[in-house]
Amino acid sequence: MAGKFVLYFDDSRNYRFRLTGDDGATLMTSEPYDNKATAVSGINGIRDCASTALISDQTDGDQTE
């Protein structure tokens, strides 16, 4: 999967980014940032840790009833 990070302004003129999949679907949206440098730093943080991040399942189990 070769997604894309899209950097944009929200309605309050804060910087945000979203990660989109190959099909253009939004996979995640960031919190608001005051400046572009911190938004780009947020993107780089996601890039650095996402591929090795563990999954913490905090559900009560399988809900397939």
Long-range contacts (C-beta under 8 A, 24 or more apart in sequence): 3-27, 5-43, 5-46, 7-36, 7-39, 7-40, 7-43, 15-39, 17-42, 17-43, 19-46
